[in-house]
Amino acid sequence: MSQLKKLQGEVKFNPSTFNNRFLAADVLAKQEKEQEEQQDPNQMKILNNVDIDGDVPLVMTDDLGIDMKNLFFKILELLADSRNPIPYIMDSSRRQFVFAVMIICIGGLLMFFSNLMISS
């Protein structure tokens, strides 16, 4: 315990210099970014959450609702044609993610309505 007390005694909080480390790290990050941009002006830049490969990250909430609607109607269309929708869903990671979110939302709504029916 004596070493722990020594360590605790050495640590002193100085509120005036607390943010200086974070500010210095931000300045260094900005300088490195500017240097990288100046070195390769022809290099493809990352724009609006699009990776260099052209893949869109899974979690983009602005398109999630639209993708859920499109996937839902496509699944209904495949089921109406008596075709299996699982290969269509498993075709891309984005569709898998949207399908999982859709199943979670439907499950949440079912639980909500179940609790409403039980309470009344």
Secondary structure, 3 states (H helix, E strand, C coil): CHHHHHHHHHCCCCCCCCCHHHHHHHHHHHHHHHHHHHHCCCCCCCCCCCCCCCCCCCCCHHHHHHHHHHHHHHHHHHHHCCCCCHHHHCCCHHHHHHHHHHHHHHHHHHHHHHHHHHHC
